[in-house]
Amino acid sequence: MTALVTSGIYRFSRNPMYVADVLLLAAWAVWLANLATLVPIALFIAYMNRFQIVPEERALQARHGAAYADYCRLVRRWL
């Protein structure tokens, strides 16, 4: 990645693909109509925060510095 993208869908979420994944899991949970299907959603969010998003954010901070820090202050991680 050579440029920090802050427009389009990235104005609303720093991780729109992960938000879409959560929405798909939520739709699946509603379709199954079973409260136990909420557990995978919580596990997915916890896993993504710890093992995917935090390392990505460290790399982006190192690459883009103050511009990325400003972006993080303006746009939420999820929604």
ZAZA-973401 format. One record per atom (N, C-alpha, C): residue number from 1; chain; x, y, z. Coordinates in nm, 4 decimals. Layout:
N
+-----+-----+----------+----------+----------+
! seq ! mol !       c1 !       c2 !       c3 !
+-----+-----+----------+----------+----------+
! NUM !   A !        X !        Y !        Z !
...
+-----+-----+----------+----------+----------+
This chain:
79
+-----+-----+----------+----------+----------+
! seq ! mol !       c1 !       c2 !       c3 !
+-----+-----+----------+----------+----------+
!   1 !   A !   0.0853 !  -0.1178 !   0.0000 !
!   1 !   A !   0.0000 !   0.0000 !   0.0000 !
!   1 !   A !   0.0896 !   0.1238 !   0.0000 !
!   2 !   A !   0.0610 !   0.2147 !  -0.0891 !
!   2 !   A !   0.1429 !   0.3350 !  -0.0977 !
!   2 !   A !   0.0690 !   0.4610 !  -0.0552 !
!   3 !   A !  -0.0637 !   0.4563 !  -0.0520 !
!   3 !   A !  -0.1418 !   0.5737 !  -0.0145 !
!   3 !   A !  -0.2445 !   0.5356 !   0.0918 !
!   4 !   A !  -0.2676 !   0.6275 !   0.1809 !
!   4 !   A !  -0.3697 !   0.6080 !   0.2843 !
!   4 !   A !  -0.5049 !   0.6483 !   0.2272 !
!   5 !   A !  -0.5951 !   0.5533 !   0.2186 !
!   5 !   A !  -0.7279 !   0.5794 !   0.1625 !
!   5 !   A !  -0.8222 !   0.6171 !   0.2766 !
!   6 !   A !  -0.8789 !   0.7362 !   0.2661 !
!   6 !   A !  -0.9688 !   0.7855 !   0.3714 !
!   6 !   A !  -1.1032 !   0.8299 !   0.3156 !
!   7 !   A !  -1.1284 !   0.8024 !   0.1903 !
!   7 !   A !  -1.2537 !   0.8451 !   0.1277 !
!   7 !   A !  -1.3426 !   0.7238 !   0.1018 !
!   8 !   A !  -1.4602 !   0.7516 !   0.0468 !
!   8 !   A !  -1.5540 !   0.6437 !   0.0191 !
!   8 !   A !  -1.6021 !   0.5792 !   0.1477 !
!   9 !   A !  -1.6098 !   0.4490 !   0.1471 !
!   9 !   A !  -1.6583 !   0.3763 !   0.2644 !
!   9 !   A !  -1.5638 !   0.3909 !   0.3839 !
!  10 !   A !  -1.4376 !   0.4228 !   0.3555 !
!  10 !   A !  -1.3394 !   0.4402 !   0.4620 !
!  10 !   A !  -1.3613 !   0.5681 !   0.5426 !
!  11 !   A !  -1.4570 !   0.6494 !   0.5042 !
!  11 !   A !  -1.4951 !   0.7658 !   0.5860 !
!  11 !   A !  -1.5770 !   0.7228 !   0.7067 !
!  12 !   A !  -1.6360 !   0.6029 !   0.7002 !
!  12 !   A !  -1.7256 !   0.5557 !   0.8051 !
!  12 !   A !  -1.6641 !   0.4458 !   0.8917 !
!  13 !   A !  -1.5753 !   0.3691 !   0.8359 !
!  13 !   A !  -1.5143 !   0.2570 !   0.9077 !
!  13 !   A !  -1.3728 !   0.2356 !   0.8570 !
!  14 !   A !  -1.2801 !   0.2091 !   0.9498 !
!  14 !   A !  -1.1439 !   0.1772 !   0.9078 !
!  14 !   A !  -1.1340 !   0.0337 !   0.8575 !
!  15 !   A !  -1.2368 !  -0.0472 !   0.8848 !
!  15 !   A !  -1.2344 !  -0.1887 !   0.8473 !
!  15 !   A !  -1.3673 !  -0.2319 !   0.7870 !
!  16 !   A !  -1.4063 !  -0.1758 !   0.6745 !
!  16 !   A !  -1.5385 !  -0.2083 !   0.6196 !
!  16 !   A !  -1.5556 !  -0.3549 !   0.5810 !
!  17 !   A !  -1.4487 !  -0.4210 !   0.5407 !
!  17 !   A !  -1.4606 !  -0.5621 !   0.5045 !
!  17 !   A !  -1.4956 !  -0.6468 !   0.6272 !
!  18 !   A !  -1.4365 !  -0.6151 !   0.7399 !
!  18 !   A !  -1.4652 !  -0.6900 !   0.8623 !
!  18 !   A !  -1.6066 !  -0.6596 !   0.9110 !
!  19 !   A !  -1.6514 !  -0.5362 !   0.8923 !
!  19 !   A !  -1.7898 !  -0.5011 !   0.9270 !
!  19 !   A !  -1.8859 !  -0.5840 !   0.8417 !
!  20 !   A !  -1.8555 !  -0.5970 !   0.7142 !
!  20 !   A !  -1.9396 !  -0.6782 !   0.6256 !
!  20 !   A !  -1.9410 !  -0.8238 !   0.6706 !
!  21 !   A !  -1.8269 !  -0.8748 !   0.7135 !
!  21 !   A !  -1.8213 !  -1.0125 !   0.7639 !
!  21 !   A !  -1.9109 !  -1.0296 !   0.8863 !
!  22 !   A !  -1.9072 !  -0.9331 !   0.9766 !
!  22 !   A !  -1.9927 !  -0.9397 !   1.0965 !
!  22 !   A !  -2.1404 !  -0.9340 !   1.0569 !
!  23 !   A !  -2.1725 !  -0.8506 !   0.9596 !
!  23 !   A !  -2.3116 !  -0.8432 !   0.9139 !
!  23 !   A !  -2.3566 !  -0.9750 !   0.8526 !
!  24 !   A !  -2.2684 !  -1.0411 !   0.7798 !
!  24 !   A !  -2.3022 !  -1.1731 !   0.7255 !
!  24 !   A !  -2.3235 !  -1.2750 !   0.8367 !
!  25 !   A !  -2.2385 !  -1.2731 !   0.9369 !
!  25 !   A !  -2.2571 !  -1.3631 !   1.0508 !
!  25 !   A !  -2.3874 !  -1.3326 !   1.1249 !
!  26 !   A !  -2.4199 !  -1.2048 !   1.1373 !
!  26 !   A !  -2.5451 !  -1.1664 !   1.2033 !
!  26 !   A !  -2.6656 !  -1.2123 !   1.1224 !
!  27 !   A !  -2.6579 !  -1.1999 !   0.9900 !
!  27 !   A !  -2.7677 !  -1.2469 !   0.9048 !
!  27 !   A !  -2.7847 !  -1.3976 !   0.9194 !
!  28 !   A !  -2.6741 !  -1.4674 !   0.9253 !
!  28 !   A !  -2.6780 !  -1.6122 !   0.9454 !
!  28 !   A !  -2.7427 !  -1.6462 !   1.0788 !
!  29 !   A !  -2.7070 !  -1.5700 !   1.1834 !
!  29 !   A !  -2.7644 !  -1.5925 !   1.3164 !
!  29 !   A !  -2.9153 !  -1.5697 !   1.3152 !
!  30 !   A !  -2.9592 !  -1.4650 !   1.2483 !
!  30 !   A !  -3.1037 !  -1.4368 !   1.2389 !
!  30 !   A !  -3.1735 !  -1.5478 !   1.1614 !
!  31 !   A !  -3.1131 !  -1.5912 !   1.0519 !
!  31 !   A !  -3.1729 !  -1.6966 !   0.9700 !
!  31 !   A !  -3.1878 !  -1.8264 !   1.0494 !
!  32 !   A !  -3.0871 !  -1.8584 !   1.1313 !
!  32 !   A !  -3.0944 !  -1.9795 !   1.2122 !
!  32 !   A !  -3.1859 !  -1.9633 !   1.3336 !
!  33 !   A !  -3.2121 !  -1.8398 !   1.3732 !
!  33 !   A !  -3.2986 !  -1.8105 !   1.4880 !
!  33 !   A !  -3.2549 !  -1.8866 !   1.6124 !
!  34 !   A !  -3.1261 !  -1.8785 !   1.6413 !
!  34 !   A !  -3.0706 !  -1.9495 !   1.7558 !
!  34 !   A !  -2.9713 !  -1.8568 !   1.8257 !
!  35 !   A !  -2.9918 !  -1.8340 !   1.9541 !
!  35 !   A !  -2.9032 !  -1.7432 !   2.0279 !
!  35 !   A !  -2.7586 !  -1.7919 !   2.0315 !
!  36 !   A !  -2.7384 !  -1.9221 !   2.0205 !
!  36 !   A !  -2.6023 !  -1.9762 !   2.0236 !
!  36 !   A !  -2.5197 !  -1.9274 !   1.9048 !
!  37 !   A !  -2.5847 !  -1.8854 !   1.7992 !
!  37 !   A !  -2.5109 !  -1.8366 !   1.6825 !
!  37 !   A !  -2.4519 !  -1.6977 !   1.7050 !
!  38 !   A !  -2.4833 !  -1.6363 !   1.8171 !
!  38 !   A !  -2.4221 !  -1.5074 !   1.8502 !
!  38 !   A !  -2.2785 !  -1.5256 !   1.8998 !
!  39 !   A !  -2.2482 !  -1.6436 !   1.9507 !
!  39 !   A !  -2.1136 !  -1.6708 !   2.0018 !
!  39 !   A !  -2.0077 !  -1.6563 !   1.8925 !
!  40 !   A !  -2.0281 !  -1.7153 !   1.7737 !
!  40 !   A !  -1.9257 !  -1.6962 !   1.6694 !
!  40 !   A !  -1.9036 !  -1.5494 !   1.6317 !
!  41 !   A !  -2.0060 !  -1.4687 !   1.6419 !
!  41 !   A !  -1.9897 !  -1.3262 !   1.6103 !
!  41 !   A !  -1.8950 !  -1.2615 !   1.7112 !
!  42 !   A !  -1.9189 !  -1.2873 !   1.8373 !
!  42 !   A !  -1.8322 !  -1.2316 !   1.9418 !
!  42 !   A !  -1.6895 !  -1.2836 !   1.9280 !
!  43 !   A !  -1.6754 !  -1.4111 !   1.8982 !
!  43 !   A !  -1.5420 !  -1.4695 !   1.8803 !
!  43 !   A !  -1.4712 !  -1.4091 !   1.7590 !
!  44 !   A !  -1.5446 !  -1.3886 !   1.6516 !
!  44 !   A !  -1.4876 !  -1.3285 !   1.5315 !
!  44 !   A !  -1.4364 !  -1.1880 !   1.5614 !
!  45 !   A !  -1.5178 !  -1.1076 !   1.6287 !
!  45 !   A !  -1.4779 !  -0.9705 !   1.6612 !
!  45 !   A !  -1.3547 !  -0.9699 !   1.7509 !
!  46 !   A !  -1.3543 !  -1.0541 !   1.8530 !
!  46 !   A !  -1.2399 !  -1.0601 !   1.9447 !
!  46 !   A !  -1.1135 !  -1.1039 !   1.8705 !
!  47 !   A !  -1.1259 !  -1.2063 !   1.7879 !
!  47 !   A !  -1.0109 !  -1.2565 !   1.7133 !
!  47 !   A !  -0.9577 !  -1.1504 !   1.6169 !
!  48 !   A !  -1.0476 !  -1.0895 !   1.5413 !
!  48 !   A !  -1.0045 !  -0.9905 !   1.4433 !
!  48 !   A !  -0.9380 !  -0.8714 !   1.5102 !
!  49 !   A !  -0.9935 !  -0.8254 !   1.6218 !
!  49 !   A !  -0.9310 !  -0.7138 !   1.6928 !
!  49 !   A !  -0.7895 !  -0.7483 !   1.7357 !
!  50 !   A !  -0.7717 !  -0.8658 !   1.7940 !
!  50 !   A !  -0.6430 !  -0.9032 !   1.8521 !
!  50 !   A !  -0.5389 !  -0.9429 !   1.7476 !
!  51 !   A !  -0.5772 !  -1.0259 !   1.6530 !
!  51 !   A !  -0.4777 !  -1.0865 !   1.5650 !
!  51 !   A !  -0.4707 !  -1.0275 !   1.4243 !
!  52 !   A !  -0.5673 !  -0.9471 !   1.3867 !
!  52 !   A !  -0.5646 !  -0.8909 !   1.2517 !
!  52 !   A !  -0.5578 !  -0.7381 !   1.2546 !
!  53 !   A !  -0.6521 !  -0.6757 !   1.3223 !
!  53 !   A !  -0.6625 !  -0.5300 !   1.3167 !
!  53 !   A !  -0.5471 !  -0.4610 !   1.3888 !
!  54 !   A !  -0.5147 !  -0.5049 !   1.5090 !
!  54 !   A !  -0.4073 !  -0.4391 !   1.5841 !
!  54 !   A !  -0.2742 !  -0.4460 !   1.5078 !
!  55 !   A !  -0.2345 !  -0.5627 !   1.4545 !
!  55 !   A !  -0.1105 !  -0.5624 !   1.3750 !
!  55 !   A !  -0.1194 !  -0.4747 !   1.2491 !
!  56 !   A !  -0.2349 !  -0.4742 !   1.1833 !
!  56 !   A !  -0.2518 !  -0.3874 !   1.0658 !
!  56 !   A !  -0.2364 !  -0.2410 !   1.1045 !
!  57 !   A !  -0.2972 !  -0.2034 !   1.2162 !
!  57 !   A !  -0.2894 !  -0.0638 !   1.2598 !
!  57 !   A !  -0.1465 !  -0.0241 !   1.2949 !
!  58 !   A !  -0.0720 !  -0.1161 !   1.3577 !
!  58 !   A !   0.0692 !  -0.0867 !   1.3872 !
!  58 !   A !   0.1477 !  -0.0614 !   1.2590 !
!  59 !   A !   0.1250 !  -0.1458 !   1.1597 !
!  59 !   A !   0.1958 !  -0.1308 !   1.0320 !
!  59 !   A !   0.1566 !  -0.0008 !   0.9624 !
!  60 !   A !   0.0285 !   0.0321 !   0.9634 !
!  60 !   A !  -0.0172 !   0.1555 !   0.9000 !
!  60 !   A !   0.0363 !   0.2787 !   0.9730 !
!  61 !   A !   0.0417 !   0.2708 !   1.1057 !
!  61 !   A !   0.0969 !   0.3820 !   1.1840 !
!  61 !   A !   0.2441 !   0.4019 !   1.1501 !
!  62 !   A !   0.3183 !   0.2932 !   1.1393 !
!  62 !   A !   0.4606 !   0.3027 !   1.1060 !
!  62 !   A !   0.4802 !   0.3586 !   0.9654 !
!  63 !   A !   0.3923 !   0.3227 !   0.8747 !
!  63 !   A !   0.4077 !   0.3655 !   0.7344 !
!  63 !   A !   0.3594 !   0.5084 !   0.7107 !
!  64 !   A !   0.2461 !   0.5460 !   0.7736 !
!  64 !   A !   0.1836 !   0.6755 !   0.7417 !
!  64 !   A !   0.1923 !   0.7789 !   0.8543 !
!  65 !   A !   0.2389 !   0.7396 !   0.9691 !
!  65 !   A !   0.2638 !   0.8325 !   1.0797 !
!  65 !   A !   0.1445 !   0.9153 !   1.1230 !
!  66 !   A !   0.1661 !   1.0463 !   1.1275 !
!  66 !   A !   0.0648 !   1.1394 !   1.1793 !
!  66 !   A !  -0.0641 !   1.1364 !   1.0975 !
!  67 !   A !  -0.0540 !   1.1138 !   0.9678 !
!  67 !   A !  -0.1745 !   1.1099 !   0.8837 !
!  67 !   A !  -0.2656 !   0.9960 !   0.9272 !
!  68 !   A !  -0.2057 !   0.8807 !   0.9610 !
!  68 !   A !  -0.2876 !   0.7678 !   1.0058 !
!  68 !   A !  -0.3431 !   0.7939 !   1.1462 !
!  69 !   A !  -0.2647 !   0.8550 !   1.2321 !
!  69 !   A !  -0.3124 !   0.8886 !   1.3665 !
!  69 !   A !  -0.4317 !   0.9834 !   1.3588 !
!  70 !   A !  -0.4250 !   1.0817 !   1.2713 !
!  70 !   A !  -0.5372 !   1.1739 !   1.2520 !
!  70 !   A !  -0.6603 !   1.0992 !   1.2011 !
!  71 !   A !  -0.6393 !   1.0109 !   1.1057 !
!  71 !   A !  -0.7493 !   0.9306 !   1.0507 !
!  71 !   A !  -0.8145 !   0.8456 !   1.1607 !
!  72 !   A !  -0.7338 !   0.7861 !   1.2469 !
!  72 !   A !  -0.7872 !   0.7040 !   1.3565 !
!  72 !   A !  -0.8702 !   0.7873 !   1.4539 !
!  73 !   A !  -0.8322 !   0.9113 !   1.4726 !
!  73 !   A !  -0.9098 !   0.9988 !   1.5618 !
!  73 !   A !  -1.0450 !   1.0348 !   1.5003 !
!  74 !   A !  -1.0529 !   1.0378 !   1.3685 !
!  74 !   A !  -1.1758 !   1.0789 !   1.2991 !
!  74 !   A !  -1.2702 !   0.9629 !   1.2660 !
!  75 !   A !  -1.2140 !   0.8439 !   1.2438 !
!  75 !   A !  -1.2944 !   0.7309 !   1.1955 !
!  75 !   A !  -1.2813 !   0.6145 !   1.2930 !
!  76 !   A !  -1.3928 !   0.5555 !   1.3265 !
!  76 !   A !  -1.3938 !   0.4446 !   1.4212 !
!  76 !   A !  -1.3402 !   0.3174 !   1.3582 !
!  77 !   A !  -1.2935 !   0.2280 !   1.4425 !
!  77 !   A !  -1.2370 !   0.1017 !   1.3963 !
!  77 !   A !  -1.3429 !   0.0166 !   1.3265 !
!  78 !   A !  -1.4597 !   0.0055 !   1.3847 !
!  78 !   A !  -1.5669 !  -0.0769 !   1.3261 !
!  78 !   A !  -1.6727 !   0.0130 !   1.2634 !
!  79 !   A !  -1.7566 !   0.0740 !   1.3431 !
!  79 !   A !  -1.8614 !   0.1656 !   1.2921 !
!  79 !   A !  -1.8776 !   0.2844 !   1.3822 !
+-----+-----+----------+----------+----------+
